[in-house]
């Protein structure tokens, strides 16, 4: 999918679809979405907000959207400088509105593959953006070059279930054709030079069962363990943690 398609969707189509309150429509308009928010925040809390090893001075967030997760990161790392990079000016405007008075944040409208950082970062964070990026190899290499030695990263992305969706008679939009399997993403990160690469499920669901309560129970159970063939089947999204080796 072309980057212009993503940019145009979030600049032009999304405002009409979600109105002024993107965060409310995206995460809280029904119980299933609320379950997804809870499980996503649970994964971020476990792997990022509660990680006592993390004390970054400079943070790069890709695709802040409406600042939903940025608000938690800023609270967790109050002394850090943040670069928020998004291809959509509309989403950056919404992130600005959600983060008033924050002086240590720079809002950058750019394609991450073309972004030229001013210095290196200690931490990289991104949620549900990677599936929009066509060149996963170049993306991994870009983040590797942007991080300082010893820097860590965390990203959440959609789990590809294309065969299952076709079997169930569902058709994914062109906007969601760039999903990558955990194994392929882990391999790409390792080839880029990252170490300590590990994946966990984030949001989960049972096919054909529309039960937010079961989604949460599954997510809480599987989220304790790294991805395996069983949790891959139920996971709707997953997270990957990685580290750039310290320079010697």
C-alpha positions as CSV (number, residue, x, y, z in Angstrom):
1,X,0.0,0.0,0.0
2,X,1.3,3.5,-0.9
3,X,2.2,5.9,2.0
4,X,0.0,8.5,0.4
5,X,-3.0,6.2,0.9
6,X,-2.3,6.1,4.6
7,X,-1.7,9.8,4.8
8,X,-4.9,10.6,2.9
9,X,-7.0,8.3,5.0
10,X,-5.9,9.8,8.3
11,X,-5.9,13.4,7.0
12,X,-9.1,13.3,5.0
13,X,-11.3,10.2,5.6
14,X,-10.7,9.6,9.3
15,X,-12.0,13.0,10.5
16,X,-15.4,12.3,8.9
17,X,-15.5,8.8,10.2
18,X,-14.5,9.4,13.8
19,X,-15.4,13.1,14.3
20,X,-13.6,15.3,16.8
21,X,-13.1,12.6,19.4
22,X,-10.9,10.0,17.7
23,X,-9.9,8.4,21.0
24,X,-13.4,7.9,22.2
25,X,-14.6,6.4,18.9
26,X,-11.5,4.2,18.5
27,X,-11.4,2.7,22.0
28,X,-14.5,3.3,24.0
29,X,-17.6,3.2,21.8
30,X,-18.4,-0.5,22.6
31,X,-17.4,-3.2,25.0
32,X,-15.2,-5.0,22.5
33,X,-13.1,-1.9,21.9
34,X,-12.9,-1.3,25.6
35,X,-11.5,-4.8,26.1
36,X,-8.9,-4.0,23.4
37,X,-7.9,-0.8,25.1
38,X,-7.6,-2.6,28.5
39,X,-5.4,-5.4,27.0
40,X,-3.3,-2.9,25.1
41,X,-2.7,-0.8,28.1
42,X,-2.0,-3.9,30.2
43,X,0.7,-4.9,27.8
44,X,2.2,-1.4,27.7
45,X,2.1,-1.3,31.5
46,X,3.8,-4.6,31.9
47,X,6.6,-4.2,29.3
48,X,7.2,-0.4,29.3
49,X,5.6,1.5,32.2
50,X,6.6,-1.0,34.9
51,X,10.1,-1.8,33.5
52,X,12.4,-0.3,36.1
53,X,15.4,-0.6,33.8
54,X,14.0,2.2,31.6
55,X,15.0,5.8,32.2
56,X,15.4,7.3,28.7
57,X,16.5,10.8,28.1
58,X,15.2,10.8,24.5
59,X,12.2,8.9,23.2
60,X,11.0,8.4,19.6
61,X,7.4,7.5,19.2
62,X,6.1,6.5,15.8
63,X,2.4,7.2,15.1
64,X,1.2,8.8,18.3
65,X,-2.3,9.1,16.8
66,X,-4.4,11.1,19.3
67,X,-1.7,10.8,22.0
68,X,-3.5,7.9,23.6
69,X,-0.4,6.1,24.7
70,X,1.9,9.2,24.7
71,X,0.1,10.5,27.8
72,X,1.2,7.4,29.7
73,X,4.7,7.6,28.4
74,X,5.1,11.3,29.3
75,X,3.9,10.6,32.8
76,X,6.2,7.6,33.2
77,X,9.2,9.5,31.8
78,X,8.6,13.1,32.9
79,X,12.2,14.3,32.3
80,X,12.5,12.8,28.8
81,X,12.5,14.6,25.5
82,X,10.0,13.2,22.9
83,X,9.9,13.2,19.2
84,X,6.5,12.2,17.9
85,X,6.6,11.2,14.3
86,X,3.4,10.7,12.2
87,X,2.7,10.8,8.5
88,X,-0.6,12.5,9.2
89,X,-0.8,16.2,10.2
90,X,-4.4,15.6,11.3
91,X,-3.3,13.0,13.9
92,X,-0.4,15.2,15.1
93,X,-2.9,18.1,15.6
94,X,-5.0,15.7,17.8
95,X,-1.9,14.6,19.7
96,X,-1.0,18.3,20.3
97,X,-4.5,18.9,21.7
98,X,-4.1,15.9,24.0
99,X,-0.8,17.1,25.3
100,X,-1.1,20.8,26.1
101,X,1.8,22.6,27.8
102,X,4.3,19.8,27.2
103,X,7.5,21.6,26.4
104,X,9.7,18.5,25.8
105,X,7.7,17.2,22.9
106,X,8.4,17.9,19.2
107,X,5.7,17.0,16.7
108,X,7.1,15.9,13.3
109,X,5.1,15.3,10.2
110,X,7.1,12.8,8.3
111,X,7.4,9.3,6.8
112,X,9.5,7.4,9.2
113,X,11.6,6.0,6.4
114,X,12.5,9.5,5.4
115,X,12.8,11.0,8.9
116,X,16.2,12.5,9.8
117,X,16.5,12.5,13.6
118,X,18.5,15.1,15.4
119,X,20.6,12.8,17.4
120,X,20.0,9.3,18.8
121,X,17.3,8.0,21.1
122,X,17.3,5.8,24.1
123,X,13.8,4.3,23.5
124,X,11.5,3.6,20.6
125,X,7.8,3.1,21.0
126,X,5.0,2.5,18.4
127,X,1.6,1.0,18.5
128,X,-0.4,-0.2,15.5
129,X,1.7,1.5,12.8
130,X,4.0,-1.1,11.4
131,X,1.2,-2.7,9.4
132,X,1.0,0.5,7.3
133,X,4.8,0.4,6.4
134,X,5.6,-1.5,3.2
135,X,9.3,-1.9,3.6
136,X,9.7,-3.7,6.9
137,X,13.5,-4.3,6.3
138,X,14.2,-0.7,5.8
139,X,12.0,0.2,8.8
140,X,14.0,-2.1,11.1
141,X,17.3,-0.7,9.8
142,X,16.0,2.8,10.3
143,X,15.1,2.2,14.0
144,X,18.4,0.5,14.5
145,X,20.3,3.5,13.3
146,X,18.1,5.9,15.3
147,X,18.7,4.2,18.6
148,X,21.8,4.7,20.7
149,X,23.8,1.7,21.8
150,X,21.9,-0.1,24.6
151,X,18.7,1.6,23.5
152,X,15.5,-0.4,23.7
153,X,12.3,-0.6,21.6
154,X,8.7,-1.8,21.9
155,X,6.1,-2.0,19.2
156,X,2.6,-3.4,18.8
157,X,1.3,-4.5,15.5
158,X,-1.6,-6.4,14.0
159,X,-1.5,-10.2,13.8
160,X,-2.0,-11.4,10.2
161,X,-5.0,-13.8,10.0
162,X,-5.6,-13.4,6.2
163,X,-6.5,-17.1,5.6
164,X,-8.8,-17.3,8.5
165,X,-10.5,-14.0,7.5
166,X,-11.0,-15.3,3.9
167,X,-12.4,-18.6,5.3
168,X,-14.9,-16.7,7.4
169,X,-15.9,-14.6,4.4
170,X,-14.3,-11.4,5.6
171,X,-12.2,-9.2,3.4
172,X,-9.4,-6.9,4.7
173,X,-9.3,-3.4,3.3
174,X,-6.3,-2.3,1.3
175,X,-5.3,-0.2,4.3
176,X,-4.6,-3.4,6.3
177,X,-2.7,-5.5,3.8
178,X,0.7,-4.9,5.3
179,X,0.5,-7.1,8.4
180,X,3.6,-9.2,9.2
181,X,3.9,-12.5,11.1
182,X,5.8,-12.5,14.4
183,X,8.4,-14.8,13.1
184,X,9.1,-12.7,10.1
185,X,9.3,-9.5,12.2
186,X,11.6,-11.1,14.7
187,X,13.9,-12.2,11.9
188,X,13.9,-8.7,10.3
189,X,14.8,-7.1,13.7
190,X,17.6,-9.6,14.3
191,X,19.0,-9.1,10.8
192,X,19.0,-5.3,11.4
193,X,21.3,-6.0,14.4
194,X,18.9,-6.1,17.3
195,X,19.2,-8.5,20.2
196,X,17.0,-9.8,23.0
197,X,14.0,-9.8,20.5
198,X,10.9,-11.4,22.1
199,X,7.2,-11.3,21.2
200,X,4.1,-11.5,23.4
201,X,0.3,-11.4,22.6
202,X,-1.5,-8.2,23.3
203,X,-5.2,-8.3,22.3
204,X,-7.0,-11.6,21.8
205,X,-10.3,-13.0,20.6
206,X,-12.1,-16.2,19.9
207,X,-13.2,-16.4,16.2
208,X,-17.0,-16.2,15.8
209,X,-17.5,-15.4,19.5
210,X,-18.1,-11.8,20.3
211,X,-17.4,-11.8,24.0
212,X,-15.3,-8.9,25.4
213,X,-15.1,-10.8,28.7
214,X,-13.6,-13.9,27.1
215,X,-11.2,-11.6,25.1
216,X,-9.9,-10.1,28.3
217,X,-9.6,-13.5,30.1
218,X,-7.7,-14.9,27.1
219,X,-5.5,-11.9,26.9
220,X,-4.6,-11.8,30.6
221,X,-3.7,-15.5,30.5
222,X,-1.7,-15.6,27.2
223,X,-0.1,-12.3,27.9
224,X,2.0,-13.8,30.7
225,X,3.9,-15.9,28.2
226,X,5.8,-15.3,25.0
227,X,4.0,-16.1,21.7
228,X,3.4,-19.8,20.9
229,X,1.3,-21.6,18.3
230,X,-1.8,-21.5,20.5
231,X,-1.6,-17.9,21.5
232,X,-0.8,-16.9,17.9
233,X,-4.1,-18.4,16.8
234,X,-6.1,-16.2,19.3
235,X,-4.0,-13.0,19.2
236,X,-5.4,-10.1,17.2
237,X,-2.3,-8.0,17.9
238,X,1.1,-8.7,19.4
239,X,4.1,-6.8,20.8
240,X,7.8,-7.1,20.2
241,X,10.6,-6.0,22.5
242,X,14.1,-5.5,21.3
243,X,17.5,-4.0,22.2
244,X,20.3,-2.4,20.3
245,X,23.6,-3.9,21.6
246,X,25.8,-1.5,23.5
247,X,28.7,-0.2,21.5
248,X,32.1,-1.4,22.5
